[in-house]
C-alpha cells in the first residue's frame, strides 16, 4: 500500500492540493499557488527551523570564600516561609522582608558561593518610602482609604541573588505574516487578507541576562523592576552588606538555566521580529535557537522590600535600589472601576453611532 505525502500551505497551514488546470499545488483556503519543488524546499527549510534548541552552558559562577571572609556573617531563618537571610553579626532581631514575620539567628554563615559582583545600593530607605507614597497617590483606581491610611510596617534593603547569563544566540525563526486590503462598493464592504511566510536567521549576543536565585522572590516581580545597570557593578566585598540583608540563594545556577534559556529564546525571536516590517500582523510559527560561548556569573542586586498594611490586609512592594523602579499589587476601588467601564461603554456606543450615521447617510 502506498502512502500519499500531504503538504501544508506555508501561508495559512491548510492542506494544499494539486490543481491540474495550472499544474501547480493550490491552497483551497487562501488560494496561494506553489510549485511542487517550492513546497519541497519549504518543507526542508521548515525541518531545519524546527530543529531542537541547543543550549549548553559553562558552569563557573561564583567563587569560593577565602579564609576569614565569612567570620562576621550570620544566617537568619524565617520559621514562617523558610527564607534564609544573610547579614553581618551586628544585625539584631529583625523581620522577614518577604512575609513580615520575625526571624531568628540560627548560626554561622555557610553553604553559599561568594558572588562575582554586586551592584551597591544607590537609593536609601527615605527614597524608597517617598517612591511608594508617590506611586500609590498616582493611581486613579486605588481606594481613598488605602491612600490615606496605608501604613508602612517595615522597609528592608535586601541584596537579592541573581545568576547572570552571557551567550551568543544563533537563531532560525519562521513568521506567519498578513497584509489586509479593504474597499467598498455601493452594496458591500470587502476585506482581502494575504498570507505570507517570512524567514529570519542570524546571531544575537546577550550579556548579563538576569535570573533571580530566590524561590521567595516572584520571578515576574523581579523582572518588573529591571533593568539593573551592570556598568555600575563592582567586585564583591563583604563591606557592601553592612546595614543591609542578603538573601541566601536557594535556586542554583543549574536550576536557573531553563528560565535563562526561555528569556534568551524569546528575546532572539523578538529581535528578529523587529526586522519584519510592512505587515498587518506578525507571529512566530517556529524557531530554533542554538547557543555558544555560554557563561554564568553570580551577582547580588539591591532591592528595597516594603511591607505595608491597610484594613488588616498586607501588601508587599519591591523597589530597584539602584534605579528607583517600584512595583507591587494595589487594591482597586470597585465603584471607580465600574464607573470607568460604564463611561467607556457609553463613549464607545456614541462613537459607533456617529460613525454609522456618517457611513450610511
Residue pairs with C-beta under 8 A, 6 or more apart in sequence:
6 15
7 15
7 16
7 25
7 39
7 43
8 14
8 15
8 16
9 15
9 16
9 27
9 29
9 30
9 32
9 34
9 195
10 32
10 34
10 39
10 42
10 46
10 197
11 27
11 30
11 32
11 176
11 195
11 196
11 197
12 27
12 29
12 30
12 32
12 195
14 27
14 28
14 29
14 30
16 25
16 26
16 27
16 28
16 32
16 34
16 39
17 25
17 26
17 27
17 28
18 24
18 25
18 26
19 25
19 26
19 33
22 33
24 33
24 34
24 35
24 36
25 33
25 34
25 35
25 36
25 39
26 32
26 33
26 34
27 33
27 34
30 193
30 194
30 195
32 195
34 42
42 197
45 199
46 174
46 286
48 172
48 288
49 172
49 173
49 174
49 199
49 286
49 287
49 288
50 286
50 288
51 172
51 288
52 288
53 261
53 265
53 288
53 289
53 290
53 291
54 289
54 290
54 291
55 167
55 257
55 261
55 264
55 289
55 290
55 291
55 294
56 291
56 294
57 165
57 167
57 253
57 257
57 260
57 291
57 294
57 295
57 296
58 294
58 295
58 296
59 253
59 254
59 296
60 295
60 296
61 113
61 116
61 163
61 164
61 253
61 296
61 297
61 298
62 113
62 114
62 115
62 116
62 253
62 297
62 298
63 113
63 114
63 115
63 116
63 298
64 113
64 114
65 113
65 114
69 114
69 238
70 108
70 109
70 110
70 238
72 88
72 89
72 238
73 86
73 87
73 88
73 89
73 108
73 109
73 238
73 241
74 86
74 87
74 88
74 89
74 91
74 105
74 107
74 108
74 109
75 84
75 85
75 86
75 105
75 106
75 107
75 108
75 109
75 110
75 248
76 84
76 85
76 86
76 87
76 91
76 94
76 103
76 104
76 105
76 106
76 245
77 83
77 84
77 85
77 103
77 104
77 106
78 84
78 85
78 96
78 98
78 99
78 101
78 102
78 103
79 101
79 103
79 104
80 96
80 99
80 101
81 96
81 98
81 99
81 101
81 216
82 216
83 96
83 97
83 98
83 99
83 103
83 216
83 247
84 247
84 248
84 250
85 94
85 96
85 97
85 103
85 158
85 245
85 246
85 247
85 248
86 109
86 112
86 241
86 245
86 246
86 247
86 248
87 94
87 241
87 244
87 245
87 246
88 238
88 241
88 242
91 245
93 102
93 104
94 102
94 103
94 156
94 245
95 101
95 102
95 103
95 154
95 156
95 307
96 102
96 103
97 154
97 156
97 158
97 245
97 305
97 307
98 216
98 217
98 305
98 316
100 153
100 154
100 307
100 314
111 248
112 248
112 249
113 298
114 236
114 298
115 161
115 236
115 298
115 299
115 300
116 235
116 236
116 297
116 298
116 299
117 233
117 234
117 235
117 236
117 297
117 299
117 300
118 159
118 233
118 234
118 235
118 236
118 237
118 240
118 299
118 300
118 301
119 228
119 229
119 230
119 232
119 233
119 234
119 299
119 300
119 301
119 302
119 321
119 322
120 232
120 234
120 240
120 302
121 157
121 244
121 302
121 321
121 322
122 232
122 302
122 321
122 322
122 323
123 131
123 304
123 319
123 321
123 322
123 324
125 155
125 157
125 304
127 324
128 155
128 157
128 304
128 306
128 319
128 321
128 326
129 152
129 155
129 306
131 319
131 324
131 326
132 152
132 306
132 308
132 317
132 319
132 326
135 317
135 326
135 328
136 142
136 146
136 147
136 150
136 330
137 147
139 330
140 336
140 340
141 332
141 333
141 336
141 337
141 340
142 330
142 331
142 332
142 333
143 331
143 332
143 333
144 333
145 310
145 311
146 310
146 330
146 331
149 310
149 311
150 308
150 309
150 310
150 315
151 308
151 309
151 310
152 306
152 307
152 308
153 307
153 308
153 309
153 314
154 306
154 307
155 304
155 305
155 306
155 307
156 245
156 304
156 305
156 307
157 243
157 244
157 245
157 302
157 303
157 304
157 321
158 244
158 245
158 246
158 247
158 302
158 303
158 304
158 305
159 240
159 241
159 244
159 245
159 246
159 247
159 300
159 301
159 302
159 303
160 212
160 213
160 214
160 217
160 222
160 247
160 300
160 301
160 302
160 303
161 212
161 213
161 214
161 246
161 247
161 248
161 249
161 298
161 299
161 300
162 210
162 211
162 212
162 213
162 222
162 298
162 299
162 300
162 301
163 210
163 211
163 212
163 213
163 253
163 256
163 260
163 296
163 297
163 298
163 299
164 208
164 209
164 210
164 230
164 296
164 297
164 298
164 299
165 206
165 208
165 209
165 210
165 211
165 260
165 264
165 294
165 295
165 296
166 206
166 207
166 208
166 209
166 293
166 294
166 295
166 296
166 297
167 205
167 206
167 209
167 264
167 291
167 292
167 293
167 294
167 295
168 203
168 204
168 205
168 206
168 291
168 292
168 293
169 203
169 204
169 205
169 206
169 264
169 265
169 267
169 268
169 289
169 290
169 291
170 202
170 203
170 289
170 290
170 291
170 292
171 200
171 201
171 202
171 203
171 204
171 268
171 269
171 272
171 287
171 288
171 289
171 290
172 199
172 200
172 201
172 287
172 288
173 199
173 200
173 201
173 268
173 269
173 272
173 273
173 284
173 286
173 287
173 288
174 197
174 198
174 199
174 284
174 285
174 286
174 287
175 197
175 198
175 199
175 200
175 272
175 273
175 276
175 282
175 283
175 284
175 285
176 195
176 196
176 197
176 198
176 282
176 283
176 284
176 285
177 195
177 196
177 197
177 198
177 276
177 279
177 280
177 281
177 282
177 283
178 193
178 194
178 195
178 196
178 279
178 280
178 281
179 193
179 194
179 196
179 278
179 279
179 280
180 191
180 192
180 193
180 194
180 280
181 191
181 192
181 194
182 189
182 190
182 191
182 192
183 189
183 190
184 190
196 279
197 285
198 276
198 279
198 282
200 272
200 273
200 275
200 276
202 272
204 267
204 268
204 271
206 264
206 267
207 230
208 230
208 297
209 260
209 263
209 264
209 267
210 222
210 226
210 228
210 299
210 301
211 219
211 256
211 259
211 260
211 263
212 219
212 222
212 251
213 249
213 250
213 251
213 252
213 253
213 256
213 298
214 247
214 249
214 250
214 251
215 250
215 251
216 247
216 250
217 247
219 259
221 318
221 327
221 328
222 303
222 318
224 318
224 325
224 327
225 303
225 318
225 319
225 320
225 323
225 325
225 326
225 327
226 320
226 325
227 323
228 301
228 320
228 322
228 323
229 322
229 323
232 322
233 299
236 300
240 300
244 302
246 300
249 298
253 296
253 298
261 291
264 289
264 291
265 287
265 289
268 287
268 289
269 284
269 287
273 282
273 284
276 282
301 321
301 322
302 320
302 321
302 322
303 318
303 319
303 320
303 321
304 318
304 319
304 321
305 316
305 317
305 318
306 316
306 317
306 318
306 319
306 328
307 314
307 315
307 316
308 314
308 315
308 316
308 317
309 315
310 331
313 331
315 328
315 329
315 330
315 331
316 328
316 329
317 326
317 327
317 328
318 326
318 327
318 328
319 325
319 326
319 327
320 326
